[in-house]
Protein backbone atom coordinates (compact mmCIF):
# COMPACT_ATOMS: atom_id res chain seq x y z
CA UNK A 1 0.00 0.00 0.00
CA UNK A 2 1.01 3.65 -0.32
CA UNK A 3 1.68 5.28 3.03
CA UNK A 4 2.53 8.82 4.12
CA UNK A 5 4.15 9.32 7.53
CA UNK A 6 4.01 12.91 8.81
CA UNK A 7 6.88 13.62 11.18
CA UNK A 8 10.34 12.03 11.12
CA UNK A 9 11.24 11.97 14.81
CA UNK A 10 11.92 8.84 16.84
CA UNK A 11 8.48 7.34 16.14
CA UNK A 12 7.89 8.69 12.63
CA UNK A 13 11.25 7.74 11.14
CA UNK A 14 11.24 4.23 12.62
CA UNK A 15 7.64 3.68 11.50
CA UNK A 16 8.27 4.94 7.97
CA UNK A 17 11.38 2.80 7.57
CA UNK A 18 9.70 -0.30 8.97
CA UNK A 19 6.62 0.15 6.79
CA UNK A 20 9.00 0.15 3.82
CA UNK A 21 10.75 -2.92 5.23
CA UNK A 22 7.51 -4.94 5.27
CA UNK A 23 6.75 -4.02 1.67
CA UNK A 24 4.89 -0.70 1.44
CA UNK A 25 5.63 2.41 -0.62
CA UNK A 26 6.33 5.16 1.90
CA UNK A 27 6.85 8.91 1.88
CA UNK A 28 8.28 10.35 5.10
CA UNK A 29 7.43 14.03 5.59
CA UNK A 30 9.06 16.63 7.80
CA UNK A 31 9.08 20.44 7.69
CA UNK A 32 12.75 20.52 8.71
CA UNK A 33 14.65 20.97 5.45
CA UNK A 34 18.01 20.10 7.02
CA UNK A 35 16.67 16.83 8.41
CA UNK A 36 15.12 15.84 5.07
CA UNK A 37 18.41 16.59 3.28
CA UNK A 38 20.25 14.49 5.87
CA UNK A 39 17.88 11.55 5.38
CA UNK A 40 18.12 11.76 1.61
CA UNK A 41 21.90 11.46 1.98
CA UNK A 42 21.39 8.35 4.07
CA UNK A 43 22.41 9.94 7.38
CA UNK A 44 20.43 8.91 10.45
CA UNK A 45 19.64 11.73 12.95
CA UNK A 46 18.92 9.38 15.88
CA UNK A 47 20.76 6.49 17.53
CA UNK A 48 18.70 3.36 16.89
CA UNK A 49 19.82 -0.22 16.28
CA UNK A 50 19.15 -1.55 12.74
CA UNK A 51 17.84 1.80 11.51
CA UNK A 52 20.92 2.82 9.46
CA UNK A 53 20.88 -0.51 7.61
CA UNK A 54 17.17 -0.35 6.83
CA UNK A 55 17.45 3.25 5.69
CA UNK A 56 20.26 2.30 3.34
CA UNK A 57 18.23 -0.66 2.03
CA UNK A 58 15.05 1.28 1.21
CA UNK A 59 16.07 4.92 0.69
CA UNK A 60 15.24 6.08 -2.84
CA UNK A 61 13.34 2.86 -3.49
CA UNK A 62 10.35 2.09 -1.30
CA UNK A 63 11.18 4.96 1.06
CA UNK A 64 11.26 8.58 -0.08
CA UNK A 65 11.41 11.87 1.80
CA UNK A 66 9.57 15.14 1.31
CA UNK A 67 8.77 18.47 2.96
CA UNK A 68 5.35 18.59 1.31
CA UNK A 69 2.40 17.22 3.27
CA UNK A 70 0.09 17.83 0.31
CA UNK A 71 2.27 15.83 -2.10
CA UNK A 72 2.53 12.90 0.29
CA UNK A 73 -1.20 12.85 1.11
CA UNK A 74 -2.24 12.95 -2.54
CA UNK A 75 -0.23 9.80 -3.27
CA UNK A 76 -1.16 7.87 -0.12
CA UNK A 77 -3.86 5.38 0.80
CA UNK A 78 -3.15 5.92 4.50
CA UNK A 79 -1.61 8.91 6.32
CA UNK A 80 0.05 8.35 9.70
CA UNK A 81 0.43 11.37 12.01
CA UNK A 82 3.62 11.01 14.08
CA UNK A 83 4.24 14.54 15.34
CA UNK A 84 5.14 15.61 18.87
CA UNK A 85 2.56 16.01 21.63
CA UNK A 86 4.62 17.71 24.36
CA UNK A 87 3.16 18.59 27.76
CA UNK A 88 1.59 22.01 28.15
CA UNK A 89 1.96 24.19 31.24
CA UNK A 90 -1.04 22.40 32.78
CA UNK A 91 0.36 18.92 32.11
CA UNK A 92 -2.13 18.24 29.33
CA UNK A 93 -0.86 17.08 25.95
CA UNK A 94 -0.24 19.99 23.57
CA UNK A 95 -2.04 18.95 20.38
CA UNK A 96 -1.19 22.06 18.37
CA UNK A 97 1.19 20.13 16.09
CA UNK A 98 -1.53 17.56 15.39
CA UNK A 99 -3.99 20.34 14.58
CA UNK A 100 -1.49 22.08 12.28
CA UNK A 101 -0.89 18.85 10.36
CA UNK A 102 -4.65 18.24 10.11
CA UNK A 103 -5.05 21.60 8.41
CA UNK A 104 -2.42 20.70 5.80
CA UNK A 105 -3.88 17.23 5.26
CA UNK A 106 -7.39 18.61 4.77
CA UNK A 107 -6.41 20.70 1.77
CA UNK A 108 -5.01 17.65 -0.05
CA UNK A 109 -7.71 15.08 0.65
CA UNK A 110 -9.27 13.52 -2.42
CA UNK A 111 -11.04 10.15 -2.35
CA UNK A 112 -11.29 7.76 0.57
CA UNK A 113 -8.11 7.94 2.64
CA UNK A 114 -7.47 6.75 6.17
CA UNK A 115 -5.91 9.28 8.56
CA UNK A 116 -4.19 7.43 11.40
CA UNK A 117 -3.20 9.04 14.68
CA UNK A 118 -0.02 7.29 15.86
CA UNK A 119 1.29 9.93 18.27
CA UNK A 120 0.41 9.45 21.93
CA UNK A 121 -2.72 11.50 22.48
CA UNK A 122 -5.55 11.77 25.02
CA UNK A 123 -8.89 10.04 24.59
CA UNK A 124 -11.19 11.57 21.97
CA UNK A 125 -8.37 13.06 19.91
CA UNK A 126 -9.62 11.12 16.88
CA UNK A 127 -12.97 12.90 17.23
CA UNK A 128 -11.28 16.29 17.37
CA UNK A 129 -9.06 15.34 14.45
CA UNK A 130 -12.15 14.45 12.40
CA UNK A 131 -13.76 17.81 13.24
CA UNK A 132 -10.56 19.69 12.43
CA UNK A 133 -10.28 18.04 9.02
CA UNK A 134 -13.86 19.01 8.18
CA UNK A 135 -13.48 22.58 9.45
CA UNK A 136 -10.35 22.97 7.32
CA UNK A 137 -12.18 22.03 4.13
CA UNK A 138 -11.86 18.26 3.81
CA UNK A 139 -14.86 16.99 1.81
CA UNK A 140 -17.32 14.92 3.81
CA UNK A 141 -16.77 11.25 3.04
CA UNK A 142 -13.23 11.78 1.73
CA UNK A 143 -11.53 10.26 4.76
CA UNK A 144 -11.74 8.02 7.79
CA UNK A 145 -9.89 8.52 11.08
CA UNK A 146 -8.31 5.78 13.20
CA UNK A 147 -6.00 5.34 16.17
CA UNK A 148 -2.92 3.12 15.98
CA UNK A 149 -0.77 3.88 19.04
CA UNK A 150 2.92 3.03 18.99
CA UNK A 151 4.63 0.89 21.62
CA UNK A 152 8.24 1.47 20.62
CA UNK A 153 11.09 1.58 23.11
CA UNK A 154 14.00 3.77 22.15
CA UNK A 155 17.04 1.62 21.48
CA UNK A 156 14.96 -1.36 20.37
CA UNK A 157 12.33 0.48 18.32
CA UNK A 158 12.93 -1.38 15.05
CA UNK A 159 12.53 -4.83 16.58
CA UNK A 160 9.61 -3.57 18.68
CA UNK A 161 7.88 -2.55 15.45
CA UNK A 162 8.65 -5.74 13.54
CA UNK A 163 8.10 -8.14 16.48
CA UNK A 164 5.40 -6.40 18.51
CA UNK A 165 3.71 -7.73 21.64
CA UNK A 166 0.52 -6.51 20.01
CA UNK A 167 -0.72 -4.15 17.31
CA UNK A 168 -3.63 -2.02 18.51
CA UNK A 169 -6.04 -0.68 15.92
CA UNK A 170 -8.76 1.71 17.05
CA UNK A 171 -11.24 1.94 14.19
CA UNK A 172 -14.81 3.21 14.12
CA UNK A 173 -15.55 2.27 10.50
CA UNK A 174 -14.90 -0.55 8.06
CA UNK A 175 -12.50 1.36 5.79
CA UNK A 176 -10.12 2.15 8.67
CA UNK A 177 -10.32 -1.38 9.99
CA UNK A 178 -9.62 -3.16 6.71
CA UNK A 179 -6.92 -0.70 5.62
CA UNK A 180 -4.91 -1.07 8.83
CA UNK A 181 -5.34 -4.83 8.83
CA UNK A 182 -3.94 -4.93 5.29
CA UNK A 183 -1.02 -2.65 6.19
CA UNK A 184 0.06 -4.92 9.03
CA UNK A 185 -0.72 -8.18 7.20
CA UNK A 186 2.97 -9.08 6.60
CA UNK A 187 3.41 -9.15 10.41
CA UNK A 188 0.07 -10.65 11.46
CA UNK A 189 0.31 -13.51 8.92
CA UNK A 190 4.03 -14.01 9.53
CA UNK A 191 4.89 -13.63 5.85
CA UNK A 192 7.57 -11.01 6.60
CA UNK A 193 9.49 -13.49 8.76
CA UNK A 194 9.71 -15.98 5.88
CA UNK A 195 11.70 -13.64 3.63
CA UNK A 196 15.37 -14.23 2.88
CA UNK A 197 16.47 -10.95 4.43
CA UNK A 198 14.68 -9.79 7.54
CA UNK A 199 15.65 -8.23 10.84
CA UNK A 200 16.43 -11.08 13.26
CA UNK A 201 13.91 -11.77 15.97
CA UNK A 202 14.58 -11.00 19.62
CA UNK A 203 14.65 -14.02 21.88
CA UNK A 204 11.23 -15.70 22.29
CA UNK A 205 9.53 -13.26 19.89
CA UNK A 206 6.38 -14.63 18.21
CA UNK A 207 6.56 -15.09 14.45
CA UNK A 208 3.01 -13.86 13.99
CA UNK A 209 1.99 -10.52 15.45
CA UNK A 210 -1.19 -10.27 17.48
CA UNK A 211 -3.63 -7.58 16.37
CA UNK A 212 -6.24 -6.13 18.71
CA UNK A 213 -9.19 -4.32 17.11
CA UNK A 214 -10.97 -1.79 19.30
CA UNK A 215 -12.82 1.47 18.85
CA UNK A 216 -10.75 4.65 18.66
CA UNK A 217 -11.36 5.74 22.25
CA UNK A 218 -10.25 2.39 23.66
CA UNK A 219 -7.06 2.44 21.56
CA UNK A 220 -6.19 5.92 22.78
CA UNK A 221 -6.77 4.87 26.40
CA UNK A 222 -4.71 1.67 25.99
CA UNK A 223 -1.59 3.68 25.21
CA UNK A 224 -1.89 6.03 28.19
CA UNK A 225 -2.85 3.23 30.57
CA UNK A 226 0.09 1.06 29.46
CA UNK A 227 2.68 3.79 29.95
CA UNK A 228 1.19 4.87 33.27
CA UNK A 229 1.26 1.27 34.53
CA UNK A 230 4.92 0.83 33.57
CA UNK A 231 5.84 4.12 35.25
CA UNK A 232 3.96 2.96 38.35
CA UNK A 233 5.94 -0.31 38.32
CA UNK A 234 9.22 1.63 38.25
CA UNK A 235 8.19 3.94 41.10
CA UNK A 236 6.93 0.99 43.12
CA UNK A 237 10.18 -0.94 42.90
CA UNK A 238 12.18 2.18 43.76
CA UNK A 239 10.12 2.64 46.90
CA UNK A 240 10.68 -1.01 47.83
CA UNK A 241 14.41 -0.48 47.15
CA UNK A 242 14.55 2.35 49.68
CA UNK A 243 12.87 0.14 52.28
CA UNK A 244 15.20 -2.76 51.42
CA UNK A 245 18.24 -0.57 51.96
CA UNK A 246 16.99 0.59 55.37
CA UNK A 247 16.22 -2.90 56.68
CA UNK A 248 19.30 -4.63 55.26
CA UNK A 249 17.67 -6.51 52.40
CA UNK A 250 19.01 -6.71 48.85
CA UNK A 251 16.63 -5.26 46.24
CA UNK A 252 18.04 -7.46 43.47
CA UNK A 253 17.11 -10.55 45.47
CA UNK A 254 13.71 -9.07 46.32
CA UNK A 255 13.01 -8.33 42.65
CA UNK A 256 14.08 -11.83 41.62
CA UNK A 257 11.58 -13.26 44.07
CA UNK A 258 8.75 -10.89 43.20
CA UNK A 259 9.37 -10.99 39.44
CA UNK A 260 9.25 -14.80 39.33
CA UNK A 261 5.49 -14.54 39.97
CA UNK A 262 3.93 -14.92 36.51
CA UNK A 263 1.24 -12.41 37.45
CA UNK A 264 3.92 -9.75 37.94
CA UNK A 265 6.89 -10.65 35.75
CA UNK A 266 10.50 -9.43 35.97
CA UNK A 267 10.40 -6.62 33.41
CA UNK A 268 10.65 -3.06 34.74
CA UNK A 269 11.51 -4.38 38.21
CA UNK A 270 14.88 -2.67 38.21
CA UNK A 271 15.68 -0.23 40.99
CA UNK A 272 17.48 2.93 39.94
CA UNK A 273 17.25 6.70 39.66
CA UNK A 274 13.77 6.71 38.12
CA UNK A 275 12.17 6.91 34.70
CA UNK A 276 12.69 9.69 32.16
CA UNK A 277 12.52 10.22 28.42
CA UNK A 278 9.94 11.74 26.14
CA UNK A 279 7.10 9.29 26.97
CA UNK A 280 6.61 8.31 30.59
CA UNK A 281 6.85 11.78 32.21
CA UNK A 282 4.50 13.49 29.77
CA UNK A 283 2.13 10.54 29.35
CA UNK A 284 1.59 10.11 33.09
CA UNK A 285 0.82 13.83 33.37
CA UNK A 286 -1.49 13.73 30.36
CA UNK A 287 -3.34 10.67 31.67
CA UNK A 288 -3.86 12.42 34.99
CA UNK A 289 -5.24 15.43 33.08
CA UNK A 290 -7.71 13.13 31.31
CA UNK A 291 -8.83 11.77 34.68
CA UNK A 292 -9.25 15.31 36.01
CA UNK A 293 -11.49 16.19 33.05
CA UNK A 294 -13.63 13.19 34.01
CA UNK A 295 -13.88 14.49 37.57
CA UNK A 296 -11.73 11.66 38.94
CA UNK A 297 -8.83 12.25 41.30
CA UNK A 298 -6.21 9.76 40.09
CA UNK A 299 -4.07 10.11 43.21
CA UNK A 300 -2.03 7.03 42.37
CA UNK A 301 -0.46 8.84 39.41
CA UNK A 302 0.37 11.83 41.60
CA UNK A 303 2.31 9.52 43.91
CA UNK A 304 4.06 7.82 40.97
CA UNK A 305 5.38 11.19 39.79
CA UNK A 306 6.34 12.30 43.30
CA UNK A 307 8.31 9.12 44.00
CA UNK A 308 10.08 9.42 40.65
CA UNK A 309 11.22 12.96 41.42
CA UNK A 310 12.24 11.95 44.95
CA UNK A 311 14.43 9.14 43.63
CA UNK A 312 16.86 11.69 42.18
CA UNK A 313 17.19 13.25 45.63
CA UNK A 314 17.78 9.82 47.15
CA UNK A 315 20.71 9.35 44.78
CA UNK A 316 22.14 12.80 45.48
CA UNK A 317 22.01 11.99 49.18
CA UNK A 318 24.15 8.91 48.47
CA UNK A 319 26.71 11.07 46.71
CA UNK A 320 26.85 13.45 49.67
CA UNK A 321 27.07 10.53 52.09
CA UNK A 322 30.02 9.07 50.17
CA UNK A 323 31.92 12.36 49.79
CA UNK A 324 30.70 14.49 52.72
CA UNK A 325 30.91 17.80 50.82
CA UNK A 326 30.51 18.35 47.09
CA UNK A 327 31.99 21.79 46.47
CA UNK A 328 35.21 21.39 44.52
CA UNK A 329 34.86 17.61 44.22
CA UNK A 330 35.75 16.14 40.83
CA UNK A 331 33.12 13.60 39.74
CA UNK A 332 33.04 11.22 36.78
CA UNK A 333 29.53 10.68 35.36
CA UNK A 334 28.87 7.75 33.03
CA UNK A 335 25.67 8.36 31.10
CA UNK A 336 23.70 11.32 29.80
CA UNK A 337 20.83 9.65 27.93
CA UNK A 338 17.68 8.82 29.89
CA UNK A 339 18.34 5.11 29.26
CA UNK A 340 20.86 2.91 27.49
CA UNK A 341 20.94 2.31 23.71
CA UNK A 342 19.59 5.74 22.80
CA UNK A 343 20.88 9.28 22.37
CA UNK A 344 17.68 10.83 23.76
CA UNK A 345 18.34 13.13 26.72
CA UNK A 346 14.82 14.51 27.12
CA UNK A 347 13.73 14.39 30.79
CA UNK A 348 16.91 12.46 31.54
CA UNK A 349 17.47 11.61 35.23
CA UNK A 350 21.20 11.68 34.51
CA UNK A 351 21.04 15.28 33.28
CA UNK A 352 18.93 16.34 36.25
CA UNK A 353 21.41 14.80 38.70
CA UNK A 354 24.39 16.39 36.94
CA UNK A 355 22.67 19.80 37.04
CA UNK A 356 22.17 19.42 40.81
CA UNK A 357 25.79 18.41 41.35
CA UNK A 358 27.06 21.38 39.35
CA UNK A 359 24.77 23.69 41.32
CA UNK A 360 26.39 22.45 44.55
CA UNK A 361 29.84 23.33 43.26
CA UNK A 362 31.05 19.94 42.07
CA UNK A 363 33.08 19.55 38.90
CA UNK A 364 31.61 16.92 36.58
CA UNK A 365 33.28 15.18 33.65
CA UNK A 366 30.78 13.06 31.71
CA UNK A 367 30.83 10.41 29.03
CA UNK A 368 28.03 8.80 27.02
CA UNK A 369 28.50 6.58 23.93
CA UNK A 370 25.80 8.38 21.93
CA UNK A 371 24.23 11.32 23.78
CA UNK A 372 27.01 13.90 24.09
CA UNK A 373 25.94 15.64 20.88
CA UNK A 374 22.28 15.80 21.91
CA UNK A 375 23.27 17.07 25.36
CA UNK A 376 25.26 19.91 23.83
CA UNK A 377 22.30 20.76 21.56
CA UNK A 378 19.57 21.08 24.18
CA UNK A 379 21.23 21.56 27.57
CA UNK A 380 23.24 24.45 28.93
CA UNK A 381 25.21 22.73 31.66
CA UNK A 382 27.69 25.38 32.71
CA UNK A 383 30.89 23.76 33.88
CA UNK A 384 30.17 20.28 32.51
CA UNK A 385 33.15 18.73 30.76
CA UNK A 386 32.91 15.91 28.22
CA UNK A 387 35.28 12.95 28.21
CA UNK A 388 36.56 10.91 25.26
CA UNK A 389 35.62 7.61 26.91
CA UNK A 390 34.61 6.13 30.25
CA UNK A 391 38.17 5.82 31.56
CA UNK A 392 39.03 9.36 30.50
CA UNK A 393 36.04 10.57 32.55
CA UNK A 394 37.17 8.86 35.74
CA UNK A 395 40.88 9.70 35.64
CA UNK A 396 41.72 11.49 38.90
CA UNK A 397 38.06 11.73 39.94
CA UNK A 398 37.01 11.70 43.58
CA UNK A 399 34.17 9.29 42.72
CA UNK A 400 32.58 7.49 39.80
CA UNK A 401 28.83 7.87 39.20
CA UNK A 402 26.96 5.45 36.91
CA UNK A 403 23.80 7.16 35.65
CA UNK A 404 22.74 5.29 32.48
CA UNK A 405 22.59 1.52 31.92
CA UNK A 406 24.73 1.25 28.78
CA UNK A 407 26.08 -2.29 28.31
CA UNK A 408 29.66 -1.03 28.16
CA UNK A 409 29.26 0.54 31.60
CA UNK A 410 28.35 -2.90 32.98
CA UNK A 411 31.63 -4.43 31.78
CA UNK A 412 34.27 -1.94 32.92
CA UNK A 413 37.76 -3.11 33.83
CA UNK A 414 37.30 -2.60 37.56
CA UNK A 415 40.99 -2.96 38.38
CA UNK A 416 41.64 -0.10 35.98
CA UNK A 417 38.79 1.88 37.52
CA UNK A 418 40.33 1.45 40.98
CA UNK A 419 43.70 2.71 39.78
CA UNK A 420 42.31 5.72 37.89
CA UNK A 421 40.08 7.09 40.67
CA UNK A 422 41.56 9.39 43.32
CA UNK A 423 39.28 7.81 45.94
CA UNK A 424 37.99 4.23 45.46
CA UNK A 425 34.32 5.23 45.41
CA UNK A 426 31.67 4.06 42.90
CA UNK A 427 28.05 5.22 43.19
CA UNK A 428 25.89 3.14 40.86
CA UNK A 429 22.44 4.49 40.07
CA UNK A 430 21.60 1.50 37.86
CA UNK A 431 22.79 -1.48 39.93
CA UNK A 432 24.98 -2.77 37.10
CA UNK A 433 27.33 -4.72 39.37
CA UNK A 434 27.31 -7.29 42.14
CA UNK A 435 28.65 -5.91 45.39
CA UNK A 436 31.53 -8.39 45.62
CA UNK A 437 32.75 -7.44 42.13
CA UNK A 438 33.57 -4.01 43.50
CA UNK A 439 34.95 -4.99 46.89
CA UNK A 440 37.20 -7.68 45.38
CA UNK A 441 39.20 -4.98 43.58
CA UNK A 442 39.25 -2.57 46.50
CA UNK A 443 36.33 -0.29 45.64
CA UNK A 444 33.68 1.12 47.97
CA UNK A 445 30.34 0.52 46.25
CA UNK A 446 27.11 2.43 46.76
CA UNK A 447 24.04 1.19 44.85
CA UNK A 448 20.25 1.38 45.00
CA UNK A 449 18.36 -0.77 47.51
CA UNK A 450 21.49 -2.47 48.88
CA UNK A 451 23.77 -1.64 51.79
CA UNK A 452 27.15 -0.05 51.14
CA UNK A 453 29.83 -2.58 50.21
CA UNK A 454 33.48 -1.99 51.07
CA UNK A 455 36.73 -3.97 51.36
CA UNK A 456 37.52 -4.87 54.96
CA UNK A 457 40.35 -2.34 55.23
CA UNK A 458 38.00 0.46 54.09
CA UNK A 459 34.88 -0.55 56.01
CA UNK A 460 35.11 2.38 58.41
CA UNK A 461 35.38 4.84 55.51
CA UNK A 462 32.17 3.47 54.04
CA UNK A 463 30.08 3.92 57.18
CA UNK A 464 27.37 6.56 56.92
CA UNK A 465 26.81 9.17 59.65
CA UNK A 466 24.11 8.38 62.21
CA UNK A 467 21.24 10.45 60.86
CA UNK A 468 17.56 9.94 60.40
CA UNK A 469 16.66 8.45 57.03
CA UNK A 470 13.51 9.79 55.37
CA UNK A 471 11.97 7.55 52.77
CA UNK A 472 9.94 8.95 49.85
CA UNK A 473 6.82 7.06 50.93
CA UNK A 474 4.16 9.04 52.68
CA UNK A 475 6.35 10.45 55.42
CA UNK A 476 7.49 7.11 56.86
CA UNK A 477 10.76 7.61 58.77
CA UNK A 478 13.18 4.90 59.79
CA UNK A 479 16.32 5.49 61.87
CA UNK A 480 19.63 4.79 60.22
CA UNK A 481 20.24 2.21 62.92
CA UNK A 482 17.81 -0.03 61.03
CA UNK A 483 20.36 -0.34 58.26
CA UNK A 484 22.77 -3.21 58.14
CA UNK A 485 26.48 -2.55 58.35
CA UNK A 486 28.45 -2.56 55.13
Secondary structure, 3 states (H helix, E strand, C coil): CEEEEECCCHHHHHHHHHHHHCCCEEEEECCCHHHHHHHHCCCCCCCCCCHHHHHHHHECCCEEEECCHHHHHHHCCEEEECCCCCECCCCCECCHHHHHHHHHHHCCCCCCEEEEECCCCCCCHHHHHHHHHHHCCCCCCCEEEEECCCCCCCCCHHHHHHCCCCEEEEECCHHHHHHHHHHCHHHHCCHHHHCCCCCCCCCCCCCCCCEEEECHHHHHHHHHHHHHHHHHHHHHHHHHHHHHHHHCCCHHHHHHHHHCCCCCCCCCCCCCCCCCCCCHHHHHHHHHHHHHHCCCCCHHHHHHHHHHHHHHHHHHHHHHHHHCCCCCCEEEEECCCCCCCCCCCCCCHHHHHHHHHHHCCCEEEEECCCCHHHHHHHCCCCCCEECCCHHHHHCCCCEEEECCCCHHHHHCCHHHHHHHCCCCEEEECCCCCCHHHHHCCCCEEECCCCCCECCHHHHHHHCCCCCEEECCCCCCEEEHHHCCCC
